[in-house]
């Protein structure tokens, strides 16, 4: 009774009370469903349920290791993820440095707004836009035909073009949002450094190279390190809405493969096994990148 009285009189009690709904929701929708992981080690029989189905040990994992399609999907995932990771580091940094050098404020704000807006659009909407632009009668093919006299290209039906389109469209959607972080980092650089460099005769490029980039180097290292934990997540929403059976060879990634085989194909055990491996690798990468972020950028949450 005494402990309860002290708990209610605690000044931080209302903060803990505010966390209670989140704790309940997290337990119900994130912790409790984890028991479904056992599907990866069972032969699922719908009439017996998850717990009543017989155990099969590591059979599904042995099948996955011997299945060349899984390795092909993993290769696609890594190629698209690494492409997105590299471009999402270079393009936002370049855009932030250019915006930081702009002196006409309304132009600067306009560019920021225009590049930031796509972030709020879902891939369902953007997929419709890209399908229209990249179709045989779309704007891109019209320009190619009328200006260069080239034949129409089926961009979203081509294994050669599909991966670059996924990477470029992702950059177009997210570069504005990522640029905000680098612009915030640039504002923290002491203006006296620029003034001193200008007095010494440094050009704008020299100021950018020797002051701006070193000034945000820690932020670049931090974001680059943390982004490594998403290396096995190529972007389900984007690819699922844009790909088709013609580009499965280059566009099928782990998430879409699990969706097609695990849910649509009713191979729940196989989908769970792949998802479980993916989660374990993701958890390991988060731990590694967190350690690297602490070592190189002195960043830590706990």
N, C-alpha and C positions, 0 to 999 in steps of 0.2 A: 504493500500500500504506500509505504514511504517512497519507494522508487517511482511509482506512478505519479505521485504528487510532485516529485522533483522533475519528472519528465514534462508534465504540463506547465510547470513554472519556468522551464528552460526557455531562454530568449530565442533560441533557434527552433523551437518546436514547430512553429507555423511553417518554417521552410521544409522541414521533414514531412509535414502533413501535405504540403503541395506536391511533394514527390510521390506520394502514395498512389494516385491514379496512374501515373506513368509506370510505376513499379508493377502494378496489377496488370496493365495492358501488355507490358513487356513480357511478363511471366506467361500470360495466356497465349500470346501470338508468336513469341520468339523462343521461350524456354520449353514450354510444354510440348510443342510440335516436334522437338528434337528426338522424341522417342521413335519417330518415323525413320530415323537413320538405320534402324535394324533391318529395314527392307533390303538394304544392300547385301545382307548375309542370309536372306531367306528366299524361298520360291513362293511368291505371293499367290495365294488362292483367295479370290474375293469373298467366297462364302465362309471362309474361316477367319478372315480378318488378318491384320498384321501380326498380332501376337499368337494367333492359332496356326499360322502357316509354318511349314517345316523349315528347319535350318539347312542351308547348303554350304556353309563355310565361305571359302574364298572363290567359289566357282565363277561368280560374275566378274571378279577382278582378273582371273586367269583368262576368261573369254575376252575381256577388254584388251589385255596385253597382247593377245594373239590376233586381234582384229586390226588389220592395216587401216581401216577407215578411221579408227580413233586417232591414230598417229597423224593421218592426213588432216583431220579436223584440228588437232593440236597445232600443227604447222600453220594452218590458216589463221588460227587465233593469235599465235605469236607474231606472225607477219603484220597483221592488221593492228594489233595492240602496240607493237614497237613503232610502227609508222605513226600512229596517233600520238604516242608518247613524245617522239622526237619533234614532230611538227607543233604539238601543243606547248613545247618548251621554246622553240625558236620564234614562231610567229608572234605570240603575245609579247615576248621581250622586245622584238623589233618594233612592233606597233606602239608599245608603251614608250620606248625611247624616242620614236618619231613624234608622238603626241606631246611628250615632255618638252620637245624643242620648238613646238608650235607657239607662236606669240599671239596669234589672232584667236581670242578666246571663243568666239562663237563657232569658228570652224572646228576648234578642238572639241567643244561640247557636242557639236553635230556629229562628228566622226565617232565619238564615244557612244552616243545614243544609237546611232545606226548599227554599229558593231555589237552593241550590248543587247538589242532587242531580240535577235534570233534565239538567245538563250531561253527565253520564256515560251517559245513555241515547242509543242510536242513533236516527236518524230512522225506521228500519224499525219499531222498537217504538212510537215516538211516533206514527207515522202511523196505526197500528192503533188507538191510544187516541183520537186526534182524529177518525178516521172514525166511531168508535163514539159519541163525545160529540156530534158534529155531524150525525149521521144523522137521518132523518125521525122515528125513534123514540128519538132520543138525549135526553140530559138537557136540553140547551138548548131544543130544540123542545118538550119536555114542559112546561118552565117558561113558555115563550111562550104555549102553548095554554091551560094551566090558570090562569095568573095574568092574562094580558092578553087571552086569547081570540083570539090571532092564529093564522093558518094556518101549517102547518109550512113551513120554508124549507130548500131544498136548498143548504146553505152551500158544500159543495165542488163543486157543479155550477152555481154561479152566478158569472158573470163580474163581478158587482158586489162579491161578498163575497170572492172568492178572494185578491186581493192583500192586503186588510186581515188576513185569516186568516194568510197567510204571515208578515206582519210581526209580528203579535201573538204567534203561536206561537213565532217565533224569539226574541222578547223573553222569553217565559216560560221558554224552555229555557236561554238564555245570561245572563240578567241577574244571577244569583247569582255566576257565575264572574267577570264584569266588576266586580261590586261589591267583590270582595276587593281588587282593585288600588286602588280609591279609599279603601277602609277603611285599607289600609296607608299610603296617602299622608296620611290624616287623623291617624294616630298620630304622624307626624313633626312635627306642629305643636306648638310650645312651649306647654305647659299654663299658663305664666305669663301668656300673652296673654289666655286665658279668665278667669283670676283677676283680672287688672287690669281687664278689661272689666266683670266682675261687680261689682267694688268701685265702678266708675264708674256703676253703675246700668243697664248694658246688659241688655236682655231676651234670652231665649234665641234668638229670631229674629234680633235685631240681632247677637248673637255669631256665629250661623250665617252671616249675610249678610256681615259685615265681617271675620270671621276665618277660618271654615272654608272658604268658597268661594274667597277669594283665596289661601288656603294650598295648595289643590290645583289652582290655575289652570294651573300649568305641566304637571301630569300630564294634565289635561283637554285642553290644547292639543296635547300630544304624542300621546295616543291618538286624538284627532280627526284629526290630520294623518296618522298612520300608517294609519288605517282607510280613507283615501281610495284607497289602492292596490288595494283589493278592490271598487271600484265596479262593475266588470264581472263580478263573480262573485256571482250572486244566491243561490247555494246549491243545487247540483244535487241532493244527497241529499234535502233537504226537499221540493223541488218535484216531483222525479220520483216520490217515494213518495206524494204527496198529489194530484197533478193527474190529469186525465183529458181525454178528447177534447172534452168540453163546455166546458172552460175554456182551450183552447189560445189563444183570442183575447186573454186577459189574463194567462195563466200561463206561456206558452211563452217561455223565456229562451234566451240564447245556448247555454248548456251543454246543455240538453235538446234544443234544435234540432239541435245538432251530433251529439248521441247518436242521435237518431231518423234523421237524414238521412245522417250519416257512417257509423255502424256498422250500425244496423238496416236502413237503406235502401241500404247498400253503396255510397254515394257517398263513398268514402274521400278522394278528392282535394278535394271540396268541404268536408268536415269538417276536413281538415288546413288548408285555406286560411283558414277562419274561426278555427280554433284558433291559427294562426300570427299572424293580425292581433290576436286577443285577447291573446296572450302579449306581442306587441310593445307594445301599449297599456299592459298591466299593468306591463311593465318600465319604460316611460317614467313611469308614475304613481309607481312605487316610487322612481325617481330624484328626481322632483319633491318627493314627500312627505318623502323623506330630507333633501333640502336645506332644506325648510321647517322640519322638526323640528329641524335643527341651528341654523337662524337664530332661531327663536322659542322653542325649549325647550332649546337647547344640548345636544341629544342626538346622539351619533354613535357608531357601532360601530367604524369604522376611523379 
